[in-house]
Amino acid sequence: MHRTRWMGICALAVAAAVLAAPAAAQAVKVTPLGGIDGEFCAQDRALVFEDPNGTRVLYDPGRTVAGASDPRLGKIDVILVTHMHGDHVGDVHNKAPNSGSCDKPDLSVSAVPNTGAVEIALAKKAKIVTGSEMPAFFAAKLKAGGGDPANSVLARFGGSVTIGGVRIATVTALHSNGVSPDFVGGELGKAMKEAGIAGDVGLATGYVLRFSNGLVAYLSGDTGIVADQETVVRNHYHARLAVMNIGDGFTTGPVEAAYVIDQLVQPASVIPSHANEVGTVGGKARPGSKTEAFLKAVKVPAHLPLSGKTMEFDSAGKCTAGC
Ligand SMILES: [Zn+2]
């Protein structure tokens, strides 16, 4: 080949690569912070969403984030808590990443009365964005921990807040939302425990996030089947990626979750969550599991949240890497 022509082709190739770079950089990165690297385990809820602009959002830290010093957290700008149950807000947590096993995690570290979410928020100077009556609870905990109560931010149904270029709205989750007396403490906490009652902080929530690349993601939280999944999440927000809880008993089971995804939300991709079982062995769905039942039932492409494995999604909700 003629030398100048070859150099011309090389220059074109470089130019094409430079033009393609911003598009590739526009993906939203989703990294599960589960119990065991490469697996989907019983307590796994926590996901980190990284906007293309670098904003990092931690969803339901739960019990698998090994406290504020968990090295997997890195920078955290925003923490989302769907509701106050211990497996979401964090009552106990892993001693370190990968402590224990997938079926028997080492949850020997207590986070009461502060909650794991608040301990992480204090260490990272992150904002906690919640709906219902949860912001006042988190503001009080942040203040008690020497933090800024203004870092507890409200996004109630129908409204939204934008932090670091990520628009955050809360949506209906049909669940319960009692504050455990362990998070209240003192004489009041003791009396509540004896009476068998939990504190009232309003309705549980899900979230809809809109990232700076245009991707809209629905995070179901613990929920049953609700009409809002069609009328609000699909028809209004147009969610293209969904994180759907599939564990049954406490939330939609695999069949109900597949109905929500295929019939109501209709995203381009779904990530199952909150299976309350050993969901995978060697990174593959365990035969006979609820995780496998969900993968079989759902028609939309489903991507397993394997701990530590980063997936990337484009603005249309298609997985472009790591799935
Ligand atoms: Zn739960």
Residues whose N, C-alpha, C, O or C-beta is under 5 A from the ligand:
A	BS01	ZN	D87 D222
